Amino acid sequence: WCRSVSTKHRSATSRGLTHDSGMTIPATTKEQNHHEPKRAMDPHTAFINEKTEQLEMISQELGENHPRVAEELTTIGLFHHHMTKQFGKALVCLNRALLILRLQKQRREYEVEIAVTLTDIANVHRSAGELEKAMHFYKEALSTFSHTSVSKNHPNYVAATRGLALLQFR
């Protein structure tokens, strides 16, 4: 879902949109919704559907590499990490968000967000049992934080330090 929101990765069919994964998302119209009985939707699915819709709208309005797109991708990635435990999907979203933040012309303005995203990626790797990768991302996050005005007492800096310490003293 988070690989790309570009329309080049989707094609319209008479039944809906086909993502590059081959999955078809049914088209919905007011007429279809009016005649179809409402089904209870899993809250996780409802949240992801809502966020994916928002992500597509923001991408179309502001462009695929806008910081707001990175923000939405981070939200979806964190949801996959903490709520659905789908670490692969979480990493796809968070890595895409990281790429977008690194592409910003005023990158200096986004260094804190980049460091926080690196910490988020490290946390997913730690949860997935990929401890060497987690350690790498925690170190990169701390290095990035060191280029910002964030104090060593800041909660995000502490989170990265704590994550690294948990791995080093295991």
SESEGU-491105 format. One record per residue (C-alpha): residue number from 1; x, y, z. Coordinates in Angstrom, 3 decimals, decimal comma, padded with zeros to 6 digits. Example, Ala and Ser with C-alpha at 12.3 -4.5 7.8 and 13.67 -1.06 7.14 Angstrom:
BEGIN
<node><lovex>1</lovex><X>012,300</X><Y>-004,500</Y><Z>007,800</Z></node>
<node><lovex>2</lovex><X>013,670</X><Y>-001,060</Y><Z>007,140</Z></node>
This chain:
BEGIN
<node><lovex>1</lovex><X>000,000</X><Y>000,000</Y><Z>000,000</Z></node>
<node><lovex>2</lovex><X>002,760</X><Y>002,424</Y><Z>000,792</Z></node>
<node><lovex>3</lovex><X>005,178</X><Y>001,433</Y><Z>-001,950</Z></node>
<node><lovex>4</lovex><X>003,998</X><Y>004,298</Y><Z>-004,086</Z></node>
<node><lovex>5</lovex><X>000,848</X><Y>006,262</Y><Z>-004,476</Z></node>
<node><lovex>6</lovex><X>001,625</X><Y>007,078</Y><Z>-008,067</Z></node>
<node><lovex>7</lovex><X>-001,060</X><Y>006,402</Y><Z>-010,595</Z></node>
<node><lovex>8</lovex><X>001,573</X><Y>004,793</Y><Z>-012,782</Z></node>
<node><lovex>9</lovex><X>001,390</X><Y>001,814</Y><Z>-010,414</Z></node>
<node><lovex>10</lovex><X>-002,356</X><Y>001,496</Y><Z>-010,716</Z></node>
<node><lovex>11</lovex><X>-004,624</X><Y>000,850</Y><Z>-013,618</Z></node>
<node><lovex>12</lovex><X>-008,330</X><Y>001,366</Y><Z>-013,750</Z></node>
<node><lovex>13</lovex><X>-010,563</X><Y>-001,575</Y><Z>-014,488</Z></node>
<node><lovex>14</lovex><X>-014,302</X><Y>-001,716</Y><Z>-014,785</Z></node>
<node><lovex>15</lovex><X>-014,350</X><Y>-003,186</Y><Z>-011,290</Z></node>
<node><lovex>16</lovex><X>-011,948</X><Y>-000,744</Y><Z>-009,640</Z></node>
<node><lovex>17</lovex><X>-008,258</X><Y>-000,018</Y><Z>-009,291</Z></node>
<node><lovex>18</lovex><X>-005,549</X><Y>-002,612</Y><Z>-009,736</Z></node>
<node><lovex>19</lovex><X>-002,412</X><Y>-001,996</Y><Z>-007,711</Z></node>
<node><lovex>20</lovex><X>000,978</X><Y>-003,239</Y><Z>-008,876</Z></node>
<node><lovex>21</lovex><X>000,558</X><Y>-006,064</Y><Z>-006,365</Z></node>
<node><lovex>22</lovex><X>-002,242</X><Y>-007,403</Y><Z>-008,569</Z></node>
<node><lovex>23</lovex><X>-004,873</X><Y>-006,685</Y><Z>-005,930</Z></node>
<node><lovex>24</lovex><X>-008,027</X><Y>-005,042</Y><Z>-007,281</Z></node>
<node><lovex>25</lovex><X>-009,786</X><Y>-002,537</Y><Z>-005,089</Z></node>
<node><lovex>26</lovex><X>-013,457</X><Y>-002,389</Y><Z>-006,019</Z></node>
<node><lovex>27</lovex><X>-014,758</X><Y>000,853</Y><Z>-007,439</Z></node>
<node><lovex>28</lovex><X>-017,441</X><Y>002,414</Y><Z>-005,328</Z></node>
<node><lovex>29</lovex><X>-020,029</X><Y>004,904</Y><Z>-006,374</Z></node>
<node><lovex>30</lovex><X>-022,889</X><Y>006,450</Y><Z>-004,497</Z></node>
<node><lovex>31</lovex><X>-025,276</X><Y>004,236</Y><Z>-006,445</Z></node>
<node><lovex>32</lovex><X>-023,384</X><Y>001,077</Y><Z>-005,529</Z></node>
<node><lovex>33</lovex><X>-023,194</X><Y>002,026</Y><Z>-001,880</Z></node>
<node><lovex>34</lovex><X>-026,880</X><Y>002,880</Y><Z>-001,834</Z></node>
<node><lovex>35</lovex><X>-027,956</X><Y>-000,555</Y><Z>-003,062</Z></node>
<node><lovex>36</lovex><X>-025,416</X><Y>-002,732</Y><Z>-001,276</Z></node>
<node><lovex>37</lovex><X>-026,053</X><Y>-003,779</Y><Z>002,306</Z></node>
<node><lovex>38</lovex><X>-023,584</X><Y>-002,237</Y><Z>004,716</Z></node>
<node><lovex>39</lovex><X>-021,101</X><Y>-004,707</Y><Z>006,126</Z></node>
<node><lovex>40</lovex><X>-019,285</X><Y>-004,207</Y><Z>009,377</Z></node>
<node><lovex>41</lovex><X>-015,676</X><Y>-003,418</Y><Z>008,584</Z></node>
<node><lovex>42</lovex><X>-012,769</X><Y>-004,474</Y><Z>010,742</Z></node>
<node><lovex>43</lovex><X>-011,542</X><Y>-001,292</Y><Z>012,509</Z></node>
<node><lovex>44</lovex><X>-007,967</X><Y>-001,890</Y><Z>011,311</Z></node>
<node><lovex>45</lovex><X>-009,118</X><Y>-002,185</Y><Z>007,705</Z></node>
<node><lovex>46</lovex><X>-011,313</X><Y>000,893</Y><Z>008,050</Z></node>
<node><lovex>47</lovex><X>-008,410</X><Y>002,925</Y><Z>009,437</Z></node>
<node><lovex>48</lovex><X>-006,003</X><Y>001,787</Y><Z>006,709</Z></node>
<node><lovex>49</lovex><X>-008,596</X><Y>002,475</Y><Z>004,003</Z></node>
<node><lovex>50</lovex><X>-009,227</X><Y>005,967</Y><Z>005,365</Z></node>
<node><lovex>51</lovex><X>-005,512</X><Y>006,755</Y><Z>005,654</Z></node>
<node><lovex>52</lovex><X>-004,788</X><Y>005,345</Y><Z>002,179</Z></node>
<node><lovex>53</lovex><X>-007,506</X><Y>007,586</Y><Z>000,745</Z></node>
<node><lovex>54</lovex><X>-006,039</X><Y>010,602</Y><Z>002,546</Z></node>
<node><lovex>55</lovex><X>-002,577</X><Y>009,663</Y><Z>001,313</Z></node>
<node><lovex>56</lovex><X>-003,749</X><Y>009,521</Y><Z>-002,288</Z></node>
<node><lovex>57</lovex><X>-005,557</X><Y>012,867</Y><Z>-002,012</Z></node>
<node><lovex>58</lovex><X>-002,551</X><Y>014,586</Y><Z>-000,434</Z></node>
<node><lovex>59</lovex><X>-000,234</X><Y>013,098</Y><Z>-003,064</Z></node>
<node><lovex>60</lovex><X>-002,435</X><Y>014,342</Y><Z>-005,877</Z></node>
<node><lovex>61</lovex><X>-002,816</X><Y>017,811</Y><Z>-004,353</Z></node>
<node><lovex>62</lovex><X>000,734</X><Y>018,424</Y><Z>-003,126</Z></node>
<node><lovex>63</lovex><X>002,867</X><Y>015,934</Y><Z>-005,047</Z></node>
<node><lovex>64</lovex><X>004,261</X><Y>012,545</Y><Z>-004,099</Z></node>
<node><lovex>65</lovex><X>007,373</X><Y>013,948</Y><Z>-002,428</Z></node>
<node><lovex>66</lovex><X>005,697</X><Y>016,516</Y><Z>-000,194</Z></node>
<node><lovex>67</lovex><X>006,455</X><Y>016,315</Y><Z>003,558</Z></node>
<node><lovex>68</lovex><X>002,710</X><Y>015,862</Y><Z>004,260</Z></node>
<node><lovex>69</lovex><X>002,889</X><Y>012,601</Y><Z>002,266</Z></node>
<node><lovex>70</lovex><X>005,765</X><Y>011,492</Y><Z>004,506</Z></node>
<node><lovex>71</lovex><X>003,643</X><Y>012,325</Y><Z>007,542</Z></node>
<node><lovex>72</lovex><X>000,744</X><Y>010,167</Y><Z>006,308</Z></node>
<node><lovex>73</lovex><X>003,103</X><Y>007,326</Y><Z>005,399</Z></node>
<node><lovex>74</lovex><X>004,581</X><Y>007,478</Y><Z>008,900</Z></node>
<node><lovex>75</lovex><X>001,123</X><Y>007,263</Y><Z>010,448</Z></node>
<node><lovex>76</lovex><X>000,284</X><Y>004,205</Y><Z>008,346</Z></node>
<node><lovex>77</lovex><X>003,678</X><Y>002,638</Y><Z>009,051</Z></node>
<node><lovex>78</lovex><X>003,347</X><Y>003,107</Y><Z>012,801</Z></node>
<node><lovex>79</lovex><X>-000,161</X><Y>001,652</Y><Z>012,670</Z></node>
<node><lovex>80</lovex><X>001,150</X><Y>-001,448</Y><Z>010,901</Z></node>
<node><lovex>81</lovex><X>003,972</X><Y>-001,750</Y><Z>013,428</Z></node>
<node><lovex>82</lovex><X>001,962</X><Y>-001,324</Y><Z>016,609</Z></node>
<node><lovex>83</lovex><X>-001,553</X><Y>-002,438</Y><Z>015,703</Z></node>
<node><lovex>84</lovex><X>-001,391</X><Y>-005,064</Y><Z>012,962</Z></node>
<node><lovex>85</lovex><X>002,175</X><Y>-006,288</Y><Z>013,627</Z></node>
<node><lovex>86</lovex><X>002,758</X><Y>-006,346</Y><Z>009,862</Z></node>
<node><lovex>87</lovex><X>006,389</X><Y>-005,310</Y><Z>010,063</Z></node>
<node><lovex>88</lovex><X>007,052</X><Y>-005,592</Y><Z>006,335</Z></node>
<node><lovex>89</lovex><X>004,259</X><Y>-003,143</Y><Z>005,521</Z></node>
<node><lovex>90</lovex><X>005,438</X><Y>-000,853</Y><Z>008,316</Z></node>
<node><lovex>91</lovex><X>008,956</X><Y>-000,789</Y><Z>006,886</Z></node>
<node><lovex>92</lovex><X>007,741</X><Y>-000,066</Y><Z>003,360</Z></node>
<node><lovex>93</lovex><X>005,802</X><Y>002,968</Y><Z>004,585</Z></node>
<node><lovex>94</lovex><X>008,503</X><Y>004,250</Y><Z>006,929</Z></node>
<node><lovex>95</lovex><X>011,290</X><Y>003,840</Y><Z>004,365</Z></node>
<node><lovex>96</lovex><X>009,235</X><Y>005,733</Y><Z>001,782</Z></node>
<node><lovex>97</lovex><X>008,620</X><Y>008,497</Y><Z>004,345</Z></node>
<node><lovex>98</lovex><X>012,348</X><Y>008,638</Y><Z>005,075</Z></node>
<node><lovex>99</lovex><X>013,152</X><Y>008,941</Y><Z>001,378</Z></node>
<node><lovex>100</lovex><X>010,674</X><Y>011,804</Y><Z>000,969</Z></node>
<node><lovex>101</lovex><X>012,127</X><Y>013,667</Y><Z>003,952</Z></node>
<node><lovex>102</lovex><X>015,660</X><Y>013,238</Y><Z>002,617</Z></node>
<node><lovex>103</lovex><X>014,593</X><Y>014,634</Y><Z>-000,767</Z></node>
<node><lovex>104</lovex><X>013,488</X><Y>017,983</Y><Z>000,673</Z></node>
<node><lovex>105</lovex><X>015,386</X><Y>021,021</Y><Z>-000,600</Z></node>
<node><lovex>106</lovex><X>015,457</X><Y>022,531</Y><Z>002,882</Z></node>
<node><lovex>107</lovex><X>016,653</X><Y>019,237</Y><Z>004,331</Z></node>
<node><lovex>108</lovex><X>018,071</X><Y>020,923</Y><Z>007,429</Z></node>
<node><lovex>109</lovex><X>014,510</X><Y>021,789</Y><Z>008,444</Z></node>
<node><lovex>110</lovex><X>013,627</X><Y>018,080</Y><Z>008,398</Z></node>
<node><lovex>111</lovex><X>016,633</X><Y>016,614</Y><Z>010,232</Z></node>
<node><lovex>112</lovex><X>014,650</X><Y>015,989</Y><Z>013,429</Z></node>
<node><lovex>113</lovex><X>011,872</X><Y>014,260</Y><Z>011,468</Z></node>
<node><lovex>114</lovex><X>014,495</X><Y>012,203</Y><Z>009,644</Z></node>
<node><lovex>115</lovex><X>016,052</X><Y>011,140</Y><Z>012,965</Z></node>
<node><lovex>116</lovex><X>012,641</X><Y>010,245</Y><Z>014,421</Z></node>
<node><lovex>117</lovex><X>011,787</X><Y>008,215</Y><Z>011,308</Z></node>
<node><lovex>118</lovex><X>015,124</X><Y>006,389</Y><Z>011,567</Z></node>
<node><lovex>119</lovex><X>014,235</X><Y>005,552</Y><Z>015,180</Z></node>
<node><lovex>120</lovex><X>010,815</X><Y>004,292</Y><Z>014,052</Z></node>
<node><lovex>121</lovex><X>012,474</X><Y>002,065</Y><Z>011,444</Z></node>
<node><lovex>122</lovex><X>014,899</X><Y>000,757</Y><Z>014,089</Z></node>
<node><lovex>123</lovex><X>011,981</X><Y>-000,025</Y><Z>016,398</Z></node>
<node><lovex>124</lovex><X>010,254</X><Y>-002,061</Y><Z>013,678</Z></node>
<node><lovex>125</lovex><X>013,442</X><Y>-004,014</Y><Z>012,991</Z></node>
<node><lovex>126</lovex><X>013,827</X><Y>-004,668</Y><Z>016,727</Z></node>
<node><lovex>127</lovex><X>010,222</X><Y>-005,901</Y><Z>016,950</Z></node>
<node><lovex>128</lovex><X>010,832</X><Y>-008,161</Y><Z>013,953</Z></node>
<node><lovex>129</lovex><X>013,916</X><Y>-009,634</Y><Z>015,626</Z></node>
<node><lovex>130</lovex><X>016,295</X><Y>-008,047</Y><Z>013,107</Z></node>
<node><lovex>131</lovex><X>018,644</X><Y>-006,776</Y><Z>015,790</Z></node>
<node><lovex>132</lovex><X>021,668</X><Y>-005,877</Y><Z>013,646</Z></node>
<node><lovex>133</lovex><X>019,498</X><Y>-003,781</Y><Z>011,339</Z></node>
<node><lovex>134</lovex><X>017,846</X><Y>-002,160</Y><Z>014,341</Z></node>
<node><lovex>135</lovex><X>021,231</X><Y>-001,283</Y><Z>015,803</Z></node>
<node><lovex>136</lovex><X>022,312</X><Y>000,272</Y><Z>012,494</Z></node>
<node><lovex>137</lovex><X>019,216</X><Y>002,497</Y><Z>012,336</Z></node>
<node><lovex>138</lovex><X>019,447</X><Y>003,547</Y><Z>016,003</Z></node>
<node><lovex>139</lovex><X>023,061</X><Y>004,623</Y><Z>015,415</Z></node>
<node><lovex>140</lovex><X>022,083</X><Y>006,527</Y><Z>012,284</Z></node>
<node><lovex>141</lovex><X>019,232</X><Y>008,215</Y><Z>014,187</Z></node>
<node><lovex>142</lovex><X>021,578</X><Y>009,306</Y><Z>016,968</Z></node>
<node><lovex>143</lovex><X>024,091</X><Y>010,595</Y><Z>014,441</Z></node>
<node><lovex>144</lovex><X>021,335</X><Y>012,590</Y><Z>012,723</Z></node>
<node><lovex>145</lovex><X>020,081</X><Y>013,957</Y><Z>016,061</Z></node>
<node><lovex>146</lovex><X>023,623</X><Y>015,178</Y><Z>016,770</Z></node>
<node><lovex>147</lovex><X>023,298</X><Y>017,587</Y><Z>013,805</Z></node>
<node><lovex>148</lovex><X>020,176</X><Y>019,194</Y><Z>015,254</Z></node>
<node><lovex>149</lovex><X>019,417</X><Y>021,467</Y><Z>018,180</Z></node>
<node><lovex>150</lovex><X>017,567</X><Y>018,647</Y><Z>019,987</Z></node>
<node><lovex>151</lovex><X>018,897</X><Y>018,195</Y><Z>023,522</Z></node>
<node><lovex>152</lovex><X>019,986</X><Y>014,818</Y><Z>024,858</Z></node>
<node><lovex>153</lovex><X>017,007</X><Y>015,000</Y><Z>027,222</Z></node>
<node><lovex>154</lovex><X>014,490</X><Y>015,263</Y><Z>024,378</Z></node>
<node><lovex>155</lovex><X>012,077</X><Y>012,284</Y><Z>024,375</Z></node>
<node><lovex>156</lovex><X>012,919</X><Y>011,311</Y><Z>020,772</Z></node>
<node><lovex>157</lovex><X>016,657</X><Y>011,384</Y><Z>021,452</Z></node>
<node><lovex>158</lovex><X>016,140</X><Y>009,375</Y><Z>024,634</Z></node>
<node><lovex>159</lovex><X>014,031</X><Y>006,822</Y><Z>022,721</Z></node>
<node><lovex>160</lovex><X>016,831</X><Y>006,242</Y><Z>020,193</Z></node>
<node><lovex>161</lovex><X>019,454</X><Y>006,025</Y><Z>022,954</Z></node>
<node><lovex>162</lovex><X>017,312</X><Y>003,602</Y><Z>024,947</Z></node>
<node><lovex>163</lovex><X>016,628</X><Y>001,422</Y><Z>021,889</Z></node>
<node><lovex>164</lovex><X>020,333</X><Y>001,161</Y><Z>021,136</Z></node>
<node><lovex>165</lovex><X>021,168</X><Y>000,446</Y><Z>024,785</Z></node>
<node><lovex>166</lovex><X>018,608</X><Y>-002,375</Y><Z>024,922</Z></node>
<node><lovex>167</lovex><X>020,371</X><Y>-004,031</Y><Z>021,995</Z></node>
<node><lovex>168</lovex><X>023,914</X><Y>-003,459</Y><Z>023,188</Z></node>
<node><lovex>169</lovex><X>023,276</X><Y>-004,856</Y><Z>026,677</Z></node>
<node><lovex>170</lovex><X>021,196</X><Y>-007,865</Y><Z>025,737</Z></node>
